[in-house]
Amino acid sequence: MLDFVVAGLSANSVPYVEGLELQRAVHRSVVSGERPDTVIFLEHPSVYTAGKRTSPDERPTNGTPVIDADRGGKITWHGPGQLVGYPILRLQEPVDVVGYVRRLEGILIDALSDVDVVGRRVPGRSGVWVGPVGQENKIAAIGIRVAEGVTMHGFALNCNNSLEPYEHIIACGITDAGVTTVSAVIGRDVSPVELIAPITSRFQSSLAVTA
């Protein structure tokens, strides 16, 4: 069984620290067996978060505060127009963290096909990318943590957000590629809520395959 929770979108976006507290509460409940695996969908107000591997030169150039997060990966931005997903899932033993990241990428790639976006993987890099080889732009970032065999954090999919905040950081530590949004790729406005159903469907299919 897999539960889905829409914690807050658009005007009801959830501050990052509150979202983290929600994740931790759900994580404790999944670890203890009190609730099933759960995927939380939300938007955050504008914020930079830095994973454990972030170096000083990758932080904002404009003095914007950064929240240090207990996830893998480097620095990224969250904000209006970006769909954030926090899957709180118990992984099968032996835990395969890389395999789980590939699974998330596959779910997002398949879901994006429903809105005519051709996403793909880039060897040696996490997340979902669009564009020809050598001219890739990142459309979804992934950063996770696994504690007691259960996942936290997850993905951030750029839907119709501004790209201006990325100009002040080295997003995900990558200097030779850009970022884009679903709306920019297909030329029409696509809000985060439009991607929830396709992603939910792919999570359910993925669970059926791995169960």
Contacts in CASP RR format, 6 or more apart in sequence:
PFRMAT RR
TARGET T0000
AUTHOR 0000-0000-0000
METHOD contacts of the structure
MODEL  1
MLDFVVAGLSANSVPYVEGLELQRAVHRSVVSGERPDTVIFLEHPSVYTA
GKRTSPDERPTNGTPVIDADRGGKITWHGPGQLVGYPILRLQEPVDVVGY
VRRLEGILIDALSDVDVVGRRVPGRSGVWVGPVGQENKIAAIGIRVAEGV
TMHGFALNCNNSLEPYEHIIACGITDAGVTTVSAVIGRDVSPVELIAPIT
SRFQSSLAVTA
1 36 0 8 1.000
1 37 0 8 1.000
2 36 0 8 1.000
2 37 0 8 1.000
2 38 0 8 1.000
2 39 0 8 1.000
2 203 0 8 1.000
2 204 0 8 1.000
2 207 0 8 1.000
3 35 0 8 1.000
3 36 0 8 1.000
3 37 0 8 1.000
3 38 0 8 1.000
3 39 0 8 1.000
4 38 0 8 1.000
4 39 0 8 1.000
4 41 0 8 1.000
4 200 0 8 1.000
4 203 0 8 1.000
5 26 0 8 1.000
5 38 0 8 1.000
5 39 0 8 1.000
5 40 0 8 1.000
5 41 0 8 1.000
6 41 0 8 1.000
6 42 0 8 1.000
6 196 0 8 1.000
7 14 0 8 1.000
7 19 0 8 1.000
7 22 0 8 1.000
7 40 0 8 1.000
7 41 0 8 1.000
7 42 0 8 1.000
8 14 0 8 1.000
8 41 0 8 1.000
8 42 0 8 1.000
8 43 0 8 1.000
9 41 0 8 1.000
9 42 0 8 1.000
9 43 0 8 1.000
9 192 0 8 1.000
9 193 0 8 1.000
10 43 0 8 1.000
10 80 0 8 1.000
10 191 0 8 1.000
10 192 0 8 1.000
10 193 0 8 1.000
13 42 0 8 1.000
13 43 0 8 1.000
13 44 0 8 1.000
13 45 0 8 1.000
13 79 0 8 1.000
13 80 0 8 1.000
14 22 0 8 1.000
14 42 0 8 1.000
14 43 0 8 1.000
14 44 0 8 1.000
15 44 0 8 1.000
15 45 0 8 1.000
15 47 0 8 1.000
16 44 0 8 1.000
16 45 0 8 1.000
16 47 0 8 1.000
16 49 0 8 1.000
16 67 0 8 1.000
16 78 0 8 1.000
17 67 0 8 1.000
19 40 0 8 1.000
19 42 0 8 1.000
19 44 0 8 1.000
19 86 0 8 1.000
20 69 0 8 1.000
22 40 0 8 1.000
23 40 0 8 1.000
23 86 0 8 1.000
23 88 0 8 1.000
23 152 0 8 1.000
23 153 0 8 1.000
24 152 0 8 1.000
26 35 0 8 1.000
26 38 0 8 1.000
26 40 0 8 1.000
26 88 0 8 1.000
27 88 0 8 1.000
27 147 0 8 1.000
27 150 0 8 1.000
27 152 0 8 1.000
29 35 0 8 1.000
30 36 0 8 1.000
30 37 0 8 1.000
30 38 0 8 1.000
30 88 0 8 1.000
30 89 0 8 1.000
30 90 0 8 1.000
30 150 0 8 1.000
31 90 0 8 1.000
31 147 0 8 1.000
31 148 0 8 1.000
31 149 0 8 1.000
31 150 0 8 1.000
37 87 0 8 1.000
37 88 0 8 1.000
37 89 0 8 1.000
37 90 0 8 1.000
37 207 0 8 1.000
38 87 0 8 1.000
38 88 0 8 1.000
39 85 0 8 1.000
39 86 0 8 1.000
39 87 0 8 1.000
39 88 0 8 1.000
39 89 0 8 1.000
39 200 0 8 1.000
39 203 0 8 1.000
40 85 0 8 1.000
40 86 0 8 1.000
40 87 0 8 1.000
40 88 0 8 1.000
41 83 0 8 1.000
41 84 0 8 1.000
41 85 0 8 1.000
41 192 0 8 1.000
41 196 0 8 1.000
41 199 0 8 1.000
42 84 0 8 1.000
42 85 0 8 1.000
42 86 0 8 1.000
43 78 0 8 1.000
43 79 0 8 1.000
43 80 0 8 1.000
43 81 0 8 1.000
43 82 0 8 1.000
43 83 0 8 1.000
43 84 0 8 1.000
43 192 0 8 1.000
44 78 0 8 1.000
44 79 0 8 1.000
44 82 0 8 1.000
44 84 0 8 1.000
45 79 0 8 1.000
45 80 0 8 1.000
46 77 0 8 1.000
46 78 0 8 1.000
46 79 0 8 1.000
46 80 0 8 1.000
46 165 0 8 1.000
47 67 0 8 1.000
47 77 0 8 1.000
47 78 0 8 1.000
47 79 0 8 1.000
48 59 0 8 1.000
48 60 0 8 1.000
48 64 0 8 1.000
48 65 0 8 1.000
48 66 0 8 1.000
48 67 0 8 1.000
48 75 0 8 1.000
48 76 0 8 1.000
48 77 0 8 1.000
48 78 0 8 1.000
48 165 0 8 1.000
48 169 0 8 1.000
49 66 0 8 1.000
49 67 0 8 1.000
49 68 0 8 1.000
49 69 0 8 1.000
49 71 0 8 1.000
49 75 0 8 1.000
49 76 0 8 1.000
49 77 0 8 1.000
49 78 0 8 1.000
50 58 0 8 1.000
50 59 0 8 1.000
50 66 0 8 1.000
50 67 0 8 1.000
50 68 0 8 1.000
50 69 0 8 1.000
50 74 0 8 1.000
50 75 0 8 1.000
51 68 0 8 1.000
51 69 0 8 1.000
51 70 0 8 1.000
51 71 0 8 1.000
51 72 0 8 1.000
51 73 0 8 1.000
51 74 0 8 1.000
51 75 0 8 1.000
51 143 0 8 1.000
52 70 0 8 1.000
52 71 0 8 1.000
52 72 0 8 1.000
52 73 0 8 1.000
53 72 0 8 1.000
53 73 0 8 1.000
53 74 0 8 1.000
54 68 0 8 1.000
54 73 0 8 1.000
54 74 0 8 1.000
54 75 0 8 1.000
54 173 0 8 1.000
55 74 0 8 1.000
55 173 0 8 1.000
57 170 0 8 1.000
58 74 0 8 1.000
58 75 0 8 1.000
58 169 0 8 1.000
58 170 0 8 1.000
58 173 0 8 1.000
59 66 0 8 1.000
59 75 0 8 1.000
59 169 0 8 1.000
60 66 0 8 1.000
60 168 0 8 1.000
60 169 0 8 1.000
61 168 0 8 1.000
61 169 0 8 1.000
62 168 0 8 1.000
64 168 0 8 1.000
66 75 0 8 1.000
69 153 0 8 1.000
70 145 0 8 1.000
70 152 0 8 1.000
71 143 0 8 1.000
71 144 0 8 1.000
71 145 0 8 1.000
71 152 0 8 1.000
71 153 0 8 1.000
71 154 0 8 1.000
72 143 0 8 1.000
72 144 0 8 1.000
72 145 0 8 1.000
72 153 0 8 1.000
73 126 0 8 1.000
73 143 0 8 1.000
73 172 0 8 1.000
74 170 0 8 1.000
74 171 0 8 1.000
74 172 0 8 1.000
74 173 0 8 1.000
75 169 0 8 1.000
75 170 0 8 1.000
75 171 0 8 1.000
75 172 0 8 1.000
75 173 0 8 1.000
76 141 0 8 1.000
76 156 0 8 1.000
76 169 0 8 1.000
76 171 0 8 1.000
76 172 0 8 1.000
77 165 0 8 1.000
77 166 0 8 1.000
77 169 0 8 1.000
77 171 0 8 1.000
78 84 0 8 1.000
78 156 0 8 1.000
79 161 0 8 1.000
79 165 0 8 1.000
80 161 0 8 1.000
80 162 0 8 1.000
81 158 0 8 1.000
81 159 0 8 1.000
81 160 0 8 1.000
81 161 0 8 1.000
81 191 0 8 1.000
81 192 0 8 1.000
82 156 0 8 1.000
82 157 0 8 1.000
82 158 0 8 1.000
82 159 0 8 1.000
82 161 0 8 1.000
82 192 0 8 1.000
83 156 0 8 1.000
83 157 0 8 1.000
83 159 0 8 1.000
83 192 0 8 1.000
83 195 0 8 1.000
83 196 0 8 1.000
83 199 0 8 1.000
84 154 0 8 1.000
84 155 0 8 1.000
84 156 0 8 1.000
84 157 0 8 1.000
85 154 0 8 1.000
85 155 0 8 1.000
85 156 0 8 1.000
85 157 0 8 1.000
86 152 0 8 1.000
86 153 0 8 1.000
86 154 0 8 1.000
87 104 0 8 1.000
87 151 0 8 1.000
87 154 0 8 1.000
87 203 0 8 1.000
88 150 0 8 1.000
88 151 0 8 1.000
88 152 0 8 1.000
89 100 0 8 1.000
89 150 0 8 1.000
89 151 0 8 1.000
90 149 0 8 1.000
90 150 0 8 1.000
91 100 0 8 1.000
91 146 0 8 1.000
91 149 0 8 1.000
91 150 0 8 1.000
91 151 0 8 1.000
92 210 0 8 1.000
95 146 0 8 1.000
95 149 0 8 1.000
97 144 0 8 1.000
97 146 0 8 1.000
100 144 0 8 1.000
100 146 0 8 1.000
100 151 0 8 1.000
101 126 0 8 1.000
101 127 0 8 1.000
101 142 0 8 1.000
101 143 0 8 1.000
101 144 0 8 1.000
102 121 0 8 1.000
103 206 0 8 1.000
103 210 0 8 1.000
104 127 0 8 1.000
104 142 0 8 1.000
104 144 0 8 1.000
104 154 0 8 1.000
104 155 0 8 1.000
105 121 0 8 1.000
105 126 0 8 1.000
105 127 0 8 1.000
105 128 0 8 1.000
105 140 0 8 1.000
105 142 0 8 1.000
106 128 0 8 1.000
106 202 0 8 1.000
107 199 0 8 1.000
107 202 0 8 1.000
107 203 0 8 1.000
107 206 0 8 1.000
108 119 0 8 1.000
108 127 0 8 1.000
108 128 0 8 1.000
108 140 0 8 1.000
108 155 0 8 1.000
108 157 0 8 1.000
108 199 0 8 1.000
108 202 0 8 1.000
109 119 0 8 1.000
109 120 0 8 1.000
109 121 0 8 1.000
109 128 0 8 1.000
110 198 0 8 1.000
110 202 0 8 1.000
111 195 0 8 1.000
111 198 0 8 1.000
111 199 0 8 1.000
111 201 0 8 1.000
111 202 0 8 1.000
112 118 0 8 1.000
112 119 0 8 1.000
112 128 0 8 1.000
112 139 0 8 1.000
112 182 0 8 1.000
112 195 0 8 1.000
112 198 0 8 1.000
113 119 0 8 1.000
114 198 0 8 1.000
115 182 0 8 1.000
115 186 0 8 1.000
115 190 0 8 1.000
115 194 0 8 1.000
115 195 0 8 1.000
115 198 0 8 1.000
116 186 0 8 1.000
117 130 0 8 1.000
117 139 0 8 1.000
117 182 0 8 1.000
117 185 0 8 1.000
117 186 0 8 1.000
118 130 0 8 1.000
118 131 0 8 1.000
119 128 0 8 1.000
119 129 0 8 1.000
119 130 0 8 1.000
119 139 0 8 1.000
120 128 0 8 1.000
120 129 0 8 1.000
120 130 0 8 1.000
120 131 0 8 1.000
121 127 0 8 1.000
121 128 0 8 1.000
121 129 0 8 1.000
122 129 0 8 1.000
122 136 0 8 1.000
122 177 0 8 1.000
125 174 0 8 1.000
126 141 0 8 1.000
126 142 0 8 1.000
126 143 0 8 1.000
127 138 0 8 1.000
127 140 0 8 1.000
127 141 0 8 1.000
127 142 0 8 1.000
127 155 0 8 1.000
128 138 0 8 1.000
128 139 0 8 1.000
128 140 0 8 1.000
128 142 0 8 1.000
128 157 0 8 1.000
129 136 0 8 1.000
129 137 0 8 1.000
129 138 0 8 1.000
129 139 0 8 1.000
129 177 0 8 1.000
130 136 0 8 1.000
130 137 0 8 1.000
130 139 0 8 1.000
130 180 0 8 1.000
130 185 0 8 1.000
131 137 0 8 1.000
134 177 0 8 1.000
136 177 0 8 1.000
136 178 0 8 1.000
137 177 0 8 1.000
137 178 0 8 1.000
137 179 0 8 1.000
137 180 0 8 1.000
138 171 0 8 1.000
138 172 0 8 1.000
138 174 0 8 1.000
138 177 0 8 1.000
138 178 0 8 1.000
138 179 0 8 1.000
138 180 0 8 1.000
139 157 0 8 1.000
139 158 0 8 1.000
139 179 0 8 1.000
139 180 0 8 1.000
139 181 0 8 1.000
139 182 0 8 1.000
139 185 0 8 1.000
140 155 0 8 1.000
140 156 0 8 1.000
140 157 0 8 1.000
140 158 0 8 1.000
141 155 0 8 1.000
141 156 0 8 1.000
141 171 0 8 1.000
141 172 0 8 1.000
142 154 0 8 1.000
142 155 0 8 1.000
142 156 0 8 1.000
143 153 0 8 1.000
143 154 0 8 1.000
143 155 0 8 1.000
144 151 0 8 1.000
144 152 0 8 1.000
144 153 0 8 1.000
144 154 0 8 1.000
145 151 0 8 1.000
145 152 0 8 1.000
145 153 0 8 1.000
146 152 0 8 1.000
157 182 0 8 1.000
157 192 0 8 1.000
157 195 0 8 1.000
157 199 0 8 1.000
158 179 0 8 1.000
158 180 0 8 1.000
158 181 0 8 1.000
158 182 0 8 1.000
159 181 0 8 1.000
159 182 0 8 1.000
159 183 0 8 1.000
159 190 0 8 1.000
159 191 0 8 1.000
159 192 0 8 1.000
159 194 0 8 1.000
159 195 0 8 1.000
160 181 0 8 1.000
160 182 0 8 1.000
160 183 0 8 1.000
160 189 0 8 1.000
160 190 0 8 1.000
160 191 0 8 1.000
160 192 0 8 1.000
161 181 0 8 1.000
163 179 0 8 1.000
163 180 0 8 1.000
163 181 0 8 1.000
163 184 0 8 1.000
166 178 0 8 1.000
166 179 0 8 1.000
171 178 0 8 1.000
171 179 0 8 1.000
181 190 0 8 1.000
182 190 0 8 1.000
182 195 0 8 1.000
183 189 0 8 1.000
183 190 0 8 1.000
END
